[in-house]
Amino acid sequence: MDFNDTQEEAAFRAEAAAWLKANVPTADELNGLDDIAAAKLWQKRKYDAGWACIRWDKEFGGRGSSAIEQVIWNQEESKYELPGGVFSIGQGMAAPTLMTWAAEEHHKRFLPKLASGEEIWCQLFSEPAGGSDLAALRTKAERDGDDWVINGQKIWTSGAHYSDYGIIVVRTDPNVAKHKGLSYFFLDMKSPGVEIKPIRQLTGGANFNEVYFTDVRIPDSQRLGEVGQGWQVALTTLMNERASIGGGSSAVNVDMAYRIANEVMIDDKPAIEDGAVRAKLANWYVQESGLRFTSYRSMTAISRGEIPGPENSIGKLVGAPKNQEMASFCMDLLEMSGAIWDDEMSKEAGVIQMNYMGAPGLRIAGGTDEIMANIIAERVLGMPQEPRMDKGMPFSEVPTGSN
Amino acid sequence: MNFEFSDEQELLREQARGFLADNCPPSVVRAVLDGDTDHDAELWRKVAEMGWTATVIPEEFGGLGLSYLELVVIAEELGRAAAPIPFSSSVYLATEAILALGSTEQKEKWLPLLATGEAIGTFALAEGNGRPSAKSLKTKMSGAGISGRKLPVPDGRAADFAVVVGASDSGDGASMYLVELDQAGVSREAVRTLDFSRGHAVIEMNDAQAQLLGGEGGGWSALEKLMDRAAVLFAWEQVGLADAALEQARDYAMGRYAFGRAIASYQAIKHKLAGMYVKNTLARSNGYYGAWALNSDSSELALAAATARVGAIQASVHAAEENVQTHGGMGFTWEFDCQFYYRRAKLLSVNIGSEAYWQDRLITAMEQNNAA
């Protein structure tokens, strides 16, 4: 039992680290660029040197690397503060779905531009009536010649406003059971009839959108899977939500709380001397450390060419509430000043308040705490699903809140 | 990255689990709980025959000279089986104390006997309610011998000797002594604890013969180092127990029906068990960290041990409590086995320092690492 790379892994790590050191963009290069332009600059540079999407085949712009090399690359890249993020849905979710379900001509057309960052993709799954119960979505598609005509509304679509393409699940048959009436397409986000409205979040920011579809035409050639097979295709997308191995760290962590607890006073003594403070920090350290070593166990499986066990499924369920609790606690340590959210005046430049305000989103996005607990109970512990009222029922007869 | 047990260690786990399934089924635990013995002497003999008591003792002292990774595998399986034997006292504490502090003569005398299980050792620190400190210790050595009252002492009646922590006028205020318990100056009586599948005693020493174990006045820092090592081993017993409690809860929930369906299909139960799984997984992964640090004599041992111990206490106590809850009324009966884990989890959680003690040690270790 050790933490060491194998010889091949060490060689790969050295190669990756050397390339990163020589090529990460300087502040001057990024100066004046907006987030997307900066992200595109870095992605293109990686692509040109063969360091983009390294697990993909070389013909699609990848490097043909192994899973453990991907983990090592992520570790090395995360040592730098780099622009990015806007490609994760396209590269992490849309691309694997295209690889599994799309025609070869689509592979050639779309995958290299996904890898190079020239084209950004978004995911149009959730709807006002379908979140945790995704298959309850109502946006409909009707066949018209060689096209499908889409009408309806999607919601929580991150990056819709700057995306070139989107993957979408729609209802093509409302008269069969919920999961059986869905089909899966990709579409040009600039298609006529697509209307994007930003949603202002609880934080005040607006990173995601409502997307309205009014008689939007999608060619049948952009359908992935058979008509009515959309749920199966969607599962490919959902299973490819990026494994959080080596990631999941938050700016609000035990290091930060420890630092603050050494600086602020409780009854004229450093807060870190307070027993209750120590107990809380210890508990969060147990969680951080537990997640770190859980990811090491998963990495070991990957390094041996095995598939990691289910233990990595706890990451989001532990990390998201912890982030909220720790941000809340750090503000408590600051007493009244904890409420100040100001880059100049706040301790830690407002990062704590920003994390606290963003925390509810993390507990909801990509599977709520409750859905994550269901997944662990069902897939890891083998417990049965709740009985479903809509099972086998034609979708058009399923009760909703509005009838 | 190679952060996993080896194939040989996995094989050992399989053997250990099979051996305990055959030799330590619930009826064995129940027999000690129902009877008036302190432990199952037959199981102890068999466990010693398997060589488990000899695992980390060097071959020159009659041991197997294996690593701590083998020992944590065995600890996990013993915890899973809630084995009613003095393994933790004799192996994690007494053997470790002699390995760390014993003179050649002490090692030559005791280690071979500990390896074969012929001798049982224990560790005597507590002197009644509250958290002990060097200052609080009343047990003390004088010219005539050692005197004091230790309460409670796990496996105190089964043990042949105890490693006793006493006050000292020099150094850090404490020293450790090796006290043979079958002597005129020592009397011991059974003390009933909430887990009477593991015997406990009160030990009175009146000018008893005692040998210094380690240096005079270095007892408290030696104790803390010993605790770090034992904490990792205890943690693995607790991890085994926590997983067994979760499995018991899951199996019961799958077979128990209410309102026309398995209670395992209710989200209230699923989320409860998912919560147990999360704590158990964190505890296990922190156990790996502790095992690695113990086995490699890492400078991170103090932090890793406290992390493993806090995680294991939280997971095992939570799993044992929620296992009873999942069983409903049946879980509260004498007849059901839920009680084994409920008793043992709490016993182990206050043995060698409570959750609060280890939370404090964890932050102290962090402070020391940051100062270094």
HADDOCK unambig.tbl for C-alpha pairs under 7 A between the chains (distance, minus, plus):
assign (segid A and resid 1 and name CA) (segid B and resid 2 and name CA) 5.61 0.50 0.50
assign (segid A and resid 1 and name CA) (segid B and resid 3 and name CA) 4.98 0.50 0.50
assign (segid A and resid 1 and name CA) (segid B and resid 4 and name CA) 5.71 0.50 0.50
assign (segid A and resid 1 and name CA) (segid B and resid 5 and name CA) 6.39 0.50 0.50
assign (segid A and resid 1 and name CA) (segid B and resid 292 and name CA) 6.51 0.50 0.50
assign (segid A and resid 2 and name CA) (segid B and resid 1 and name CA) 6.84 0.50 0.50
assign (segid A and resid 2 and name CA) (segid B and resid 2 and name CA) 5.38 0.50 0.50
assign (segid A and resid 2 and name CA) (segid B and resid 3 and name CA) 5.54 0.50 0.50
assign (segid A and resid 3 and name CA) (segid B and resid 1 and name CA) 4.91 0.50 0.50
assign (segid A and resid 3 and name CA) (segid B and resid 2 and name CA) 5.81 0.50 0.50
assign (segid A and resid 3 and name CA) (segid B and resid 3 and name CA) 6.15 0.50 0.50
assign (segid A and resid 4 and name CA) (segid B and resid 1 and name CA) 5.03 0.50 0.50
assign (segid A and resid 4 and name CA) (segid B and resid 2 and name CA) 6.66 0.50 0.50
assign (segid A and resid 5 and name CA) (segid B and resid 1 and name CA) 4.93 0.50 0.50
assign (segid A and resid 6 and name CA) (segid B and resid 1 and name CA) 6.98 0.50 0.50
assign (segid A and resid 278 and name CA) (segid B and resid 359 and name CA) 6.77 0.50 0.50
assign (segid A and resid 278 and name CA) (segid B and resid 360 and name CA) 6.15 0.50 0.50
assign (segid A and resid 278 and name CA) (segid B and resid 363 and name CA) 6.26 0.50 0.50
assign (segid A and resid 279 and name CA) (segid B and resid 356 and name CA) 6.75 0.50 0.50
assign (segid A and resid 279 and name CA) (segid B and resid 359 and name CA) 5.29 0.50 0.50
assign (segid A and resid 279 and name CA) (segid B and resid 360 and name CA) 6.61 0.50 0.50
assign (segid A and resid 282 and name CA) (segid B and resid 359 and name CA) 5.25 0.50 0.50
assign (segid A and resid 282 and name CA) (segid B and resid 362 and name CA) 6.18 0.50 0.50
assign (segid A and resid 282 and name CA) (segid B and resid 363 and name CA) 6.27 0.50 0.50
assign (segid A and resid 286 and name CA) (segid B and resid 307 and name CA) 5.54 0.50 0.50
assign (segid A and resid 286 and name CA) (segid B and resid 311 and name CA) 5.97 0.50 0.50
assign (segid A and resid 287 and name CA) (segid B and resid 282 and name CA) 6.50 0.50 0.50
assign (segid A and resid 289 and name CA) (segid B and resid 286 and name CA) 6.55 0.50 0.50
assign (segid A and resid 290 and name CA) (segid B and resid 282 and name CA) 4.31 0.50 0.50
assign (segid A and resid 290 and name CA) (segid B and resid 283 and name CA) 6.61 0.50 0.50
assign (segid A and resid 290 and name CA) (segid B and resid 285 and name CA) 5.31 0.50 0.50
assign (segid A and resid 290 and name CA) (segid B and resid 286 and name CA) 5.10 0.50 0.50
assign (segid A and resid 291 and name CA) (segid B and resid 282 and name CA) 6.48 0.50 0.50
assign (segid A and resid 293 and name CA) (segid B and resid 285 and name CA) 5.25 0.50 0.50
assign (segid A and resid 293 and name CA) (segid B and resid 286 and name CA) 6.54 0.50 0.50
assign (segid A and resid 293 and name CA) (segid B and resid 289 and name CA) 6.87 0.50 0.50
assign (segid A and resid 294 and name CA) (segid B and resid 285 and name CA) 5.25 0.50 0.50
assign (segid A and resid 296 and name CA) (segid B and resid 3 and name CA) 6.25 0.50 0.50
assign (segid A and resid 297 and name CA) (segid B and resid 3 and name CA) 5.62 0.50 0.50
assign (segid A and resid 297 and name CA) (segid B and resid 4 and name CA) 6.41 0.50 0.50
assign (segid A and resid 299 and name CA) (segid B and resid 1 and name CA) 6.65 0.50 0.50
assign (segid A and resid 300 and name CA) (segid B and resid 1 and name CA) 5.33 0.50 0.50
assign (segid A and resid 300 and name CA) (segid B and resid 2 and name CA) 5.20 0.50 0.50
assign (segid A and resid 300 and name CA) (segid B and resid 3 and name CA) 5.75 0.50 0.50
assign (segid A and resid 300 and name CA) (segid B and resid 4 and name CA) 6.78 0.50 0.50
assign (segid A and resid 303 and name CA) (segid B and resid 1 and name CA) 6.61 0.50 0.50
assign (segid A and resid 311 and name CA) (segid B and resid 281 and name CA) 6.56 0.50 0.50
assign (segid A and resid 314 and name CA) (segid B and resid 278 and name CA) 6.12 0.50 0.50
assign (segid A and resid 373 and name CA) (segid B and resid 271 and name CA) 5.50 0.50 0.50
assign (segid A and resid 373 and name CA) (segid B and resid 274 and name CA) 5.52 0.50 0.50
assign (segid A and resid 374 and name CA) (segid B and resid 270 and name CA) 6.53 0.50 0.50
assign (segid A and resid 374 and name CA) (segid B and resid 271 and name CA) 6.62 0.50 0.50
assign (segid A and resid 376 and name CA) (segid B and resid 274 and name CA) 5.81 0.50 0.50
assign (segid A and resid 377 and name CA) (segid B and resid 270 and name CA) 5.38 0.50 0.50
assign (segid A and resid 377 and name CA) (segid B and resid 271 and name CA) 6.98 0.50 0.50
assign (segid A and resid 377 and name CA) (segid B and resid 273 and name CA) 6.83 0.50 0.50
assign (segid A and resid 377 and name CA) (segid B and resid 274 and name CA) 5.34 0.50 0.50
assign (segid A and resid 383 and name CA) (segid B and resid 264 and name CA) 5.74 0.50 0.50
assign (segid A and resid 383 and name CA) (segid B and resid 265 and name CA) 6.44 0.50 0.50
assign (segid A and resid 384 and name CA) (segid B and resid 264 and name CA) 6.41 0.50 0.50
assign (segid A and resid 384 and name CA) (segid B and resid 265 and name CA) 4.94 0.50 0.50
assign (segid A and resid 385 and name CA) (segid B and resid 265 and name CA) 5.50 0.50 0.50
assign (segid A and resid 386 and name CA) (segid B and resid 265 and name CA) 5.02 0.50 0.50
assign (segid A and resid 386 and name CA) (segid B and resid 266 and name CA) 6.06 0.50 0.50
